[in-house]
Amino acid sequence: MADLKRTVLYDLHIELGGKMVPFAGYEMPVQYPMGVMKEHLHTRAAAGLFDVSHMGQILMSAKSGAVEDAALALEKLVPVDILGLKEGRQRYALFTNDEGGILDDLMVANRGDHLFLVVNAACKDQDFAHLKAHLGDTCDLGMVTDRALLALQGPAAEAALARLVPDAVDLKFMDVAIRQWDTAELWISRSGYTGEDGFEISVPEKFAVSFARALLAMEEVAPIGLGARDSLRLEAGMCLYGHDIDTTTSPVEGNVTWAIQKARRAGGAREGGFPGAARILKELAEGPARRRVGLRPEGRAPMREGTEVFASAEGGAAIGAITSGGFGPSIEAPMAMACLPADLSEGTVVYGEVRGKRLPAVISPMPFQPNQYKR
Amino acid sequence: MKYTEDHEWLRAEGDIVTVGITAHASEQLGDVVFVELPEAGTTVSKDDEICVIESVKAASDIRAPLDGEIVEVNDELADNPGMVNEDPTGKAWFFKMKLADKSALDGLMDEAAYNALIG
């Protein structure tokens, strides 16, 4: 793994017995000795600590100095209402391409005089180049390279973080704020990728290990790897970029239309004006041909990514494929997402072909596991 | 006990052998969430893919270790696949088979050879 990058927590992962695998150009822990299943259940029962330092952290401010100008600039690249995002708030967004496909999904926070973006690790260099190329003349952009990013997730996350940062608990779901721990400036948001209450914490690299150790010293906090991160987000019905959504799927096909606020839709104050608007607005009006849906396979056999899906138990061509799938430790059943013809409604039985056999699965609402956000 | 390179163990009683996967294999697989077993009465040839194990990470096959006939399967595994992690060489046996040629067992590894294989 010679050409892979390491996060500042690498040595701590090794010390904790993390099994390291290549992920998005980094060596990251896929699991610790506890194992994927127990890590997953621990996060839902207590608190899990995730190293997500491989993700991209980007600061963006308008050359004019007005955050409104930065917001309007970013709106040229995302079908999201950024101007309406209040100070101290964060929201989910998508970079779209000219064909209406998705280049990446990200979080955008309004931090008063500038915006803070968190993007996927595998896309961060291309996202930064994309921002520079399109907005570089009106905005200053900086990739943050001296901060780690940690996620603390689960019902005990609030109590755990409060011991170190008592005023962090003032935040509500999707709030962002700067808080102090020792002499470190923490950039905290109350959000995550598990469906649980929790926090994402950007911490200066030189404090990252001691901050992580302080959390891990608490009885309710355990380190959690990428394996459980994936099963947690899948139970929570959240997309994984590059799997459930990508450059070939529009936000409407990806079933993330909730991220496109009224202001950017037909008849809205700032209708369109983002890459691929023609296709995306048309699909919003007329419906897409296919859509990401949840599937609950009957029985226990998981249907994994790439599994072909059929309308009937015998004959016919595939109508789509599983985009993510596995076993949900909390729901104690297999679960999947699939991209299927949009006219199929919830409750419809389709068939995933697993090892040559077509097994039934029901189109089901997501999340599979109810979320626990503190609004 | 005898072992295969596919990390199966075989315990012989008369001409019936009980087959499961080793502790090493169950650790490598991670938490097992699904097991598909063959039907009793099936005649199998060495290396036929006859069982499927799905862990939280991936699917893998179990192949028939030798020629013979499946005489019994462990139905409990279907309801409680986690047994494969808890007790891989005991309660979590997969199937029992009647060997076509009992002497074929002699070609498999003993415990020392298996331990050397997994290092």
Contacts between the chains, C-beta under 8 A, distances in Angstrom:
chain1	res1	chain2	res2	distance
A	31	B	30	7.2
A	35	B	30	6.0
A	35	B	31	5.6
A	36	B	30	5.8
A	36	B	31	5.9
A	36	B	56	4.3
A	36	B	57	7.0
A	37	B	30	7.7
A	37	B	31	3.7
A	37	B	33	7.8
A	37	B	56	5.8
A	38	B	31	7.8
A	227	B	30	7.6
A	227	B	56	6.3
A	227	B	57	6.6
A	231	B	56	6.6
A	300	B	33	6.8
A	300	B	34	4.5
A	300	B	78	7.4
A	300	B	81	7.3
A	301	B	34	5.2
A	301	B	36	6.9
A	301	B	52	7.8
A	301	B	54	6.5
A	302	B	33	6.7
A	302	B	34	6.3
A	302	B	54	5.3
A	302	B	59	7.6
A	304	B	58	7.8
A	304	B	59	7.0
A	326	B	56	6.6
A	327	B	33	4.0
A	327	B	34	7.1
A	327	B	54	7.2
A	327	B	56	5.8
A	329	B	31	7.8
A	329	B	56	7.4
A	334	B	33	7.7
A	334	B	34	7.5
A	355	B	52	6.4
A	355	B	59	7.9
